[in-house]
């Protein structure tokens, strides 16, 4: 190795805020779906997940000469319970609301991570202890417990 090469440890910046806001966004998506389901009429509320399951199973390929029972159940629920609304029509409004919340949370998290990365590049201390003078320490703590005064 050459003598002029110097190594410095660079802390990982990571994308912590993006991950946190993605988790919050997923929780918001679930909350939107639960609230949306709560406002459905009672019969639709009881059968909405069955309808979704049968709808996904009905459109899967089957072997020839086999009856597709999922398709029969899906068509029955579509005609008698859901008023001939398809799965896309039924889930359109909660998916739009969930997608908007997800995108908003994603952009907020990305902005917070970009600000943190920018602070890191400019040399702002991101973690660790503050180096304070004794006067700054005494002014900042304003202790109400035992006395810890530092004099120069």
Buried (B, 14 or more C-beta within 10 A) or exposed (E): EEEEEEEEEEEEEEBEBBEBBBEBBBEBBEEBBEEBBEEBEEEBEEBBEEBBEBBEBBEEEEEEEEEBEBBEBBBEBBEEBBEEBEBEEBBEEBBEBBEEBBEEBBEBBBEBBEEBBEEBEEEEEEEEEEEEEEEEEBEEEEEEEEEEEEEE
